[in-house]
Amino acid sequence: MLLITVNGQEFEICESWHDVTIEKAVELYNVKLPEKLADIYKVMYYSPISQEEKAVVISDLQGKITDEDHYKHFPSFYAKVLEILSDIPHDIIKKTDVISVKSIYITYLQKFVEGVMFFPEFDYSPIRSFMFRDVEYFLPVSREVFGVDVPMVDVTALEFTESADMLSAVSSLQKDISKLATLVAILCRPQGEAYDEQTTIQRTKEFQDLPMDVVWSVFFSLAVPLIIWQQSAAMYSLRKVAAN
């Protein structure tokens, strides 16, 4: 957490993904993004047009932003984000001037909004396990089969089906961040522990306090090899069809 001064008082604000829990990420995801900001982000992240075309479209969208947006709708959104990602009381935020709230948001918090609502700016490195409350949790095992690295070879059909659906939900354009705690609870367990539905339900509640740097590491460690494996499997099927 980072110390900042607001209205002459010191408060803590989230500085990195380690400071953001799953619970806070879900809360952040559920804050409604102002429509005109959402339109700009959709072009930035989802539009298939070229970068030059994006610049033109975004410039046009920015020209439609009104004074009411700048001084009412956007600051209201910034304030809600600030309240979630800091220990600044609601009353203090209400008394803070619009320029300061916007400055804090852009300087420290915008990256978390973009990460949760669109795509995280995160330095990904594959992990095999992580520690949480003095317990080590292990990710599913990957194994090379016929020269291809196959992810989650030690996962049962039930676990794979449930987790694959959640991986898809989280990584889709309409991603459901609320699924992250359950996804980690299903797939990451202490060494030798078998899958149990009731344990998963209880652990999902506990994992609400799991920091997002761990969550993103787990997610990318699972999603990237799974995508590669699916692509390899599809290419293998195509080659079999072509051979016949």
Secondary structure, DSSP 4 states (H G I P E B T S, - for coil): -EEEEETTEEEEE--SGGG-BHHHHHHHHTSPPPHHHHHHHHHHHH--S-HHHHHHHHHHHHTT--HHIIIIIHHHHHHHHHHHSB---HHHHHTS-HHHHHHHIIIIIHHHHHHHHT---------SEEEETTEEEEPPP-EEETTEEES-TT--HHHHHHHHHHHHHHHSTT--GGGHHHHHHHH-BSTTPPP-HHHHHHHHHHGGGSBHHHHHHHHHHHHHHHHHHHHHHHHHHHHHHHH-
